[in-house]
Amino acid sequence: MYDLIIRNGTVVDGTGLPAYAADVAVSGNRIARIGRIAERADREIDAAGKVVSPGFIDPHTHFDAQLLWDGCAKPALSHGVTTIVPGNCSLSLAPLKASQRMKLVGMFNQIEEMPLKAFKEGVVWDWETFAEYIARIRKGLAINVAPLVGHSVLRLWVMDGAAMERTASDAEIAEMQSVLRECLDAGAVGLSTSYVDMDETLQPVPSRFADAREIDALASVLSEYGRILQIVPEFYDPDLTIARLDQLAEISLKHGIATTFSPVFVNADNTDAVERVMARVDEQFARGARVWPQVQTRPIDISFCFSVPSLLFFRFPGWYRLMRFGTPEEIVAAFSDPERRAKLIAEAKPYQALWPRLILRQAATEANRKLVGKTLGEIAETRGTSPIEAMIDLSLEENLEAHFLATSMGHNDDARVGGLLKHPRVHIGASDGGAHILSFSTYGDTGYLFGHFVRELKTMRLEDAVKKITSDTAAIWGIPDRGLLQVGYVADIAIFDPQTVDRDVERYQWDVPGDGSRYVRDPIGVDTVIVGGGIAWSAANGYQEARGDVLPGARNTGPFREAAE
């Protein structure tokens, strides 16, 4: 009668209601029964001592390229994530004409720190339209994908080079609306745009040339489908963020759609600003608008080496331009030249408190391997130099491959972050999974939520934390039949041990096309992950069945559309 039964587990069903003991039976790809089940099944899982919950939904990722060579979006799936939303920040891999491919690759390299070589050796460009891209990623897909279409690529498709120069004409806006409809019909869950990002030449991305008229016209198309609008506002400026928030609220009210903006970080120097932003969110929700701020769970840690550009140095124009546009030979020459070196050090002095705290996390030479784990302050003291000089010297000694770690740079006040995470109008997300692969590991945010804020700090109930990353996310994004453990819903399920669930330490892994590497985190305490009724990953056997799908939002349904009508 059943294909799979999960026995003896503690069901946390995604509603926020108290957990309860029950078995869960699956037939095909759907949940068939929840309760005490005497019948047998072809496959059974003993979940005694473990939580059985809906699979987690990650609403802010950049797995667009990785899905082309890895349908599991590793290691996100192993952390209990069963649905991802790629295509954020105005960037998606479709619709994209052949002549525009390298432009988009450049933007991904600059904004999301994806290696150029990974695109060159890991991507077979055999699509242009959004429908063709969807067909391409469906091959071997083991995780569910609810893709956004990027506003910047939409403009490129219609306007070509002019997309990076000016606002659109009425005719061009009408064509963008038509192409957006095609993308939504093909499976896009919404549209993403950005007001801050820069391309590989450090010029504004195409979406930043759009005026309010263009945004409104595209939102009207989203309204036809009841789909979502995601933006990256000027998050570094609270006044501009509030202005964008107000703009989103008017769009939400006028067109009856959900909107979301990310990121929202709370640091020691911006607590008042975040409180102002959240107060305005509350005001706009009281008016009936839906403007969901996205907040990540983890503190901000950034790794870097000088062989690739790092956004950590974006505040230092001399350093960043050297890293972005200089060859390795030119960087070595600049570091070795006393005059240029002195200029770089002088530019970095306003942030001199940062450099002693940096940790050497990776070195290849035997002489320097014994220093791994020490701070630059400690290394500088033994060498009789300054921390920033030590950083430069180590980089020269390691042929620019010395890796450094800046830990806990922000978003690390547990009380304030925890208060945001449990706020009823905060959308937990902003993981950036698939991006910034040499800067930080974007995996394990859910484990950190459960391990740190639920189990250790007791900031949130387990039931509330599960609800935040399952049914709440499915409702905000209009993803039907997912996010709850209820009969008739699709069987996307995470089984984990509430006493141990967490994220493991960052580790360096060579698994990126083009002999590339990245930082990843493995799951702790996750037992089994089920996607579409099939076991997609288990702690015992690793990655298994490919059962994922592309999940467009429900057309013209949900509370946001009904409210508008």
Residue pairs with C-beta under 8 A, 6 or more apart in sequence:
1 25
1 27
1 32
1 39
1 41
2 25
2 26
2 27
2 32
2 33
2 37
2 39
2 40
2 41
2 42
3 26
3 27
3 28
3 41
3 42
3 43
3 533
4 25
4 26
4 41
4 42
4 43
4 44
4 45
4 491
4 530
4 533
4 535
5 23
5 24
5 25
5 26
5 37
5 39
5 40
5 41
5 43
5 44
5 45
6 23
6 24
6 25
6 26
6 44
6 45
6 47
6 52
6 493
6 495
7 23
7 37
7 44
7 45
7 46
7 47
7 48
8 21
8 23
8 46
8 47
8 48
9 21
9 22
9 23
9 24
9 47
9 48
9 50
9 51
9 52
9 495
10 19
10 20
10 21
10 47
10 50
10 51
10 52
10 498
11 19
11 20
11 21
11 22
11 24
11 34
11 51
11 52
11 53
11 485
12 19
12 51
12 52
12 53
12 462
12 463
12 466
12 485
13 34
13 53
13 54
13 484
13 485
13 486
14 53
14 54
14 466
14 467
14 470
14 471
14 483
14 484
14 485
15 463
15 467
15 471
15 484
16 463
16 464
16 466
16 467
16 471
17 463
18 463
19 51
19 462
19 463
22 34
22 35
22 36
23 33
23 34
23 35
23 36
23 37
24 31
24 33
24 34
24 52
24 485
24 493
25 31
25 32
25 33
25 34
25 37
25 39
25 41
26 32
26 41
26 491
26 530
26 533
27 533
28 533
29 490
29 491
29 532
29 533
29 534
29 547
30 488
30 489
30 490
30 491
30 533
31 485
31 486
31 487
31 488
31 489
31 490
31 491
32 487
33 487
34 485
34 486
34 487
43 535
45 495
45 528
47 495
47 527
47 528
49 497
49 499
50 495
50 496
50 497
50 498
50 527
51 462
51 466
51 494
51 495
51 496
51 497
51 498
52 485
52 493
52 494
52 495
53 80
53 466
53 470
53 485
53 493
53 494
53 495
53 496
54 82
54 466
54 470
54 471
54 482
54 483
54 484
54 485
54 489
54 492
54 493
54 494
55 80
55 81
55 82
55 83
55 144
55 470
55 482
55 492
55 493
55 494
55 529
55 530
55 531
56 79
56 80
56 81
56 82
56 83
56 446
56 469
56 470
56 494
57 81
57 82
57 83
57 84
57 85
57 146
57 469
57 470
57 473
57 474
57 477
57 479
57 482
57 483
58 76
58 81
58 83
58 84
58 85
58 429
58 431
58 433
58 445
58 446
58 469
59 85
59 260
59 294
59 427
59 429
59 473
59 476
59 477
60 85
60 88
60 230
60 262
60 294
60 429
60 430
60 431
60 432
60 433
61 73
61 76
61 84
61 85
61 86
61 88
61 431
61 432
61 433
61 434
61 435
61 442
62 86
62 88
62 89
62 91
62 108
62 112
62 114
62 432
62 433
62 434
62 435
63 73
63 76
63 84
63 86
63 145
63 433
63 434
64 86
64 87
64 91
64 92
64 93
64 108
64 147
64 434
65 93
65 108
65 114
65 118
65 119
65 122
65 123
65 434
66 73
66 434
67 73
67 86
67 137
67 141
67 145
68 93
68 122
68 123
68 124
68 136
68 137
69 122
69 123
69 513
71 137
71 139
71 140
71 141
71 142
71 143
71 546
71 548
72 142
72 143
72 536
72 537
72 543
73 81
73 84
73 143
73 433
73 434
74 511
74 520
74 543
75 443
75 520
75 521
75 522
75 523
76 84
76 143
76 433
76 434
76 443
77 142
77 143
77 529
77 531
77 536
77 537
77 543
78 522
78 523
78 526
78 529
78 537
78 543
79 443
79 444
79 446
79 447
79 503
79 523
79 526
80 446
80 447
80 494
80 496
80 523
80 526
80 529
81 143
81 433
81 446
81 529
82 143
82 144
82 482
82 492
82 493
82 494
82 529
82 530
82 531
82 536
83 143
83 144
83 145
83 146
83 479
83 482
83 492
83 551
84 143
84 144
84 145
84 146
84 433
85 145
85 146
85 147
85 148
85 189
85 477
86 92
86 145
86 147
86 148
86 434
87 147
87 148
87 149
87 150
87 188
87 192
88 148
88 150
88 192
88 230
88 232
88 262
89 111
89 112
89 150
89 192
89 194
89 197
89 232
90 150
90 151
90 152
90 153
90 192
90 193
90 194
90 197
90 205
90 206
90 207
90 232
91 104
91 107
91 108
91 111
91 112
91 150
91 152
91 153
91 192
91 194
91 197
91 205
92 130
92 133
92 147
92 148
92 149
92 150
92 153
92 192
93 104
93 127
93 133
93 153
94 127
94 128
94 129
94 130
94 132
94 133
94 134
94 149
94 153
94 183
95 128
95 129
95 130
95 133
95 149
95 153
95 154
95 157
95 179
95 182
95 183
96 104
96 127
96 128
96 133
96 153
96 156
96 157
97 128
97 156
97 157
98 125
98 128
99 160
100 153
100 156
100 157
100 160
101 125
103 156
103 199
104 153
104 156
105 116
105 119
106 199
106 200
106 201
107 152
107 197
107 199
107 200
107 205
108 114
108 119
109 115
109 116
109 119
109 200
110 198
110 199
110 200
110 202
110 309
110 324
111 197
111 198
111 199
111 205
112 432
112 434
112 435
112 436
113 308
113 309
113 310
113 311
113 435
113 436
113 437
113 438
113 439
114 434
114 435
114 437
115 308
115 437
115 438
115 512
115 514
115 516
117 513
117 514
117 515
117 516
118 512
118 513
118 514
118 516
120 514
121 513
121 514
122 512
122 513
122 514
123 513
126 132
126 136
127 133
127 135
127 136
129 182
129 186
130 149
130 182
130 183
130 186
130 187
130 188
131 182
131 185
131 186
131 187
134 147
134 186
134 187
134 550
137 145
137 550
138 549
138 550
140 546
141 546
141 548
141 549
141 550
142 531
142 536
142 543
142 545
142 546
142 547
142 548
143 531
143 536
143 548
144 482
144 492
144 531
144 532
144 548
144 549
144 550
144 551
145 548
145 549
145 550
145 551
146 189
146 477
146 479
146 550
146 551
146 552
146 553
147 187
147 188
147 189
147 550
148 188
148 189
148 190
148 191
148 192
148 228
148 230
149 180
149 183
149 184
149 188
149 190
149 191
149 192
150 191
150 192
150 193
150 207
151 191
151 192
151 193
151 194
151 206
151 207
151 210
151 218
152 163
152 193
152 194
152 205
152 206
152 207
153 206
154 176
154 179
154 180
154 183
154 191
154 218
155 163
155 168
155 176
155 206
155 207
155 209
155 210
156 163
156 206
157 179
158 168
158 172
158 175
158 176
158 179
159 168
159 172
159 206
163 206
163 209
164 199
164 203
164 204
164 205
164 206
164 209
165 209
166 209
167 209
167 210
167 211
167 213
167 214
168 176
168 210
168 211
168 214
173 213
173 214
173 217
173 218
174 217
176 214
176 217
176 218
177 217
177 218
177 220
177 221
180 188
180 191
180 218
180 221
180 222
181 221
181 224
181 225
184 221
184 222
184 225
184 227
184 552
187 550
187 551
187 552
188 227
188 552
189 227
189 228
189 477
189 478
189 479
189 551
189 552
189 553
190 222
190 227
190 228
190 229
190 230
190 477
190 553
191 218
191 222
191 227
191 228
191 229
191 230
192 229
192 230
192 231
193 207
193 210
193 215
193 229
193 230
193 231
193 232
194 205
194 207
194 208
194 231
194 232
195 207
195 208
195 231
195 232
195 233
195 234
195 240
195 244
196 208
196 232
196 233
196 234
196 235
196 236
197 204
197 205
197 207
197 208
197 232
198 204
198 205
199 205
200 324
202 321
202 324
212 247
215 247
215 251
216 251
216 254
218 229
219 229
219 251
219 254
219 255
219 257
220 255
222 228
222 229
222 255
222 257
223 255
223 256
223 257
223 561
223 564
224 556
225 553
225 555
225 556
226 256
226 257
226 478
226 553
226 554
226 555
226 556
226 557
226 558
226 560
226 561
227 257
227 478
227 553
228 257
228 258
228 259
228 260
228 476
228 477
228 478
228 553
229 248
229 251
229 257
229 258
229 259
229 260
230 259
230 260
230 261
230 262
231 244
231 248
231 259
231 260
231 261
232 261
232 262
232 263
233 240
233 241
233 244
233 245
233 261
234 240
234 241
234 244
235 241
235 263
235 264
235 265
238 270
238 273
238 274
238 276
238 277
241 261
241 273
241 277
242 276
242 277
242 280
244 261
245 261
245 277
245 280
245 281
245 284
245 291
246 280
246 284
248 259
248 261
248 289
248 291
249 259
249 284
249 287
249 289
249 291
250 289
251 257
251 259
252 258
252 259
252 284
252 289
252 290
252 291
252 560
253 287
253 288
253 289
255 564
256 560
256 561
256 563
256 564
256 565
257 290
257 560
257 561
257 564
258 290
258 292
258 476
258 477
258 478
258 560
259 289
259 290
259 291
259 292
260 291
260 292
260 293
260 294
260 427
260 429
260 476
261 291
261 292
261 293
261 294
262 293
262 294
262 295
262 429
262 430
263 294
263 295
263 296
263 430
264 274
264 277
264 293
264 294
264 295
264 420
264 426
264 430
265 274
265 295
265 296
265 300
265 410
265 411
266 274
266 410
266 411
266 413
266 416
266 417
266 420
267 410
267 411
267 412
267 413
268 410
268 413
271 413
271 416
274 416
274 420
277 293
278 293
278 420
278 423
278 425
278 426
281 291
281 293
281 425
282 425
284 291
285 291
285 425
288 563
290 476
290 560
292 425
292 426
292 427
292 476
293 425
293 426
293 427
294 426
294 427
294 428
294 429
294 430
295 417
295 420
295 421
295 426
295 427
295 428
295 429
295 430
296 411
296 428
296 429
296 430
296 431
296 445
297 417
297 421
297 428
297 445
297 446
297 448
297 449
297 452
297 453
298 411
298 444
298 445
298 448
298 503
299 407
299 408
299 409
299 410
299 411
299 412
300 408
300 409
300 410
300 411
300 412
300 440
301 405
301 406
301 407
301 408
301 409
301 440
301 506
302 310
302 311
302 312
302 405
302 406
302 409
302 439
302 440
303 361
303 403
303 404
303 405
303 406
303 438
303 439
303 440
303 506
303 519
304 310
304 312
304 313
304 403
304 404
304 406
304 438
304 439
305 362
305 395
305 400
305 401
305 402
305 403
305 404
305 438
306 323
306 331
306 335
306 395
306 400
306 402
307 328
307 399
307 400
307 401
308 323
308 438
309 320
309 323
309 324
310 323
310 438
310 439
311 436
311 439
312 406
312 439
313 319
313 320
313 323
314 320
315 351
316 344
316 347
316 348
316 351
317 347
318 343
318 344
318 347
319 344
319 347
319 348
322 330
322 331
322 334
322 344
323 331
326 334
328 399
328 400
331 400
332 396
332 400
333 340
334 340
334 341
334 344
335 341
335 344
335 392
335 395
335 396
336 396
341 392
344 392
345 386
345 388
345 389
345 392
348 355
348 388
352 388
354 406
355 376
355 377
355 386
355 387
355 388
355 391
356 375
356 376
356 377
356 380
356 387
357 375
357 376
357 377
357 406
357 407
358 375
358 376
358 387
358 391
358 404
358 405
358 406
359 373
359 374
359 375
359 376
359 404
359 405
359 407
360 368
360 371
360 372
360 373
360 374
360 375
360 376
360 379
360 394
360 402
360 403
360 404
360 405
361 372
361 373
361 403
361 404
361 405
362 372
362 401
362 402
362 403
362 508
363 369
363 371
363 372
363 394
363 398
363 402
363 403
364 398
364 399
364 401
365 397
365 398
367 397
368 394
368 397
368 398
368 402
371 379
371 394
375 387
376 387
376 388
376 390
376 391
376 404
377 387
379 387
379 390
379 394
380 386
380 387
380 389
380 390
383 390
383 393
385 393
391 402
391 404
394 402
395 402
403 508
411 417
414 452
414 453
414 457
414 459
417 453
418 453
418 457
418 459
418 460
419 459
420 426
421 428
421 449
421 453
421 459
421 460
421 468
422 459
422 460
422 464
422 468
427 472
427 473
427 476
428 449
428 468
428 469
428 472
428 473
429 473
431 442
431 443
431 445
432 442
433 442
433 443
434 442
435 442
436 442
437 512
437 516
437 517
437 518
437 519
438 517
438 518
438 519
439 519
440 506
440 519
441 506
441 518
441 519
441 520
441 521
443 503
443 520
443 521
444 502
444 503
444 504
444 521
444 522
444 523
445 503
446 469
447 501
447 502
447 503
447 523
447 524
447 525
447 526
448 502
448 503
449 460
449 465
449 468
449 469
450 462
450 465
450 496
450 498
450 501
450 502
451 500
451 501
451 502
451 503
451 524
451 525
452 502
453 459
453 460
453 465
454 460
454 461
454 462
454 465
454 498
455 498
455 499
455 501
460 468
462 498
470 483
470 484
471 483
471 484
472 483
473 479
473 483
474 480
474 482
474 483
474 484
475 483
475 558
475 559
477 553
478 553
478 554
478 557
478 558
478 560
479 551
479 553
479 554
480 553
480 554
480 557
481 488
481 489
481 490
482 489
482 490
482 492
482 551
483 489
485 493
490 532
490 533
491 530
491 532
491 533
492 530
492 531
492 532
493 528
493 529
493 530
494 526
494 528
494 529
494 530
495 526
495 527
495 528
495 529
495 530
496 525
496 526
496 527
497 525
497 527
498 525
499 525
500 524
500 525
501 523
501 524
501 525
501 526
502 524
502 525
503 521
503 522
503 523
503 524
504 521
504 522
504 523
504 524
505 521
506 519
506 520
506 521
507 519
507 520
507 521
507 522
508 517
508 518
508 519
509 517
509 518
509 519
509 520
510 516
510 517
511 517
511 518
512 518
523 539
526 539
527 538
527 539
528 535
528 537
528 538
528 539
529 535
529 536
529 537
529 538
530 536
531 545
531 547
531 548
532 547
532 548
532 549
533 547
534 544
534 545
534 546
534 547
535 541
535 544
535 545
536 543
536 544
536 545
536 546
536 547
536 548
537 543
537 544
538 544
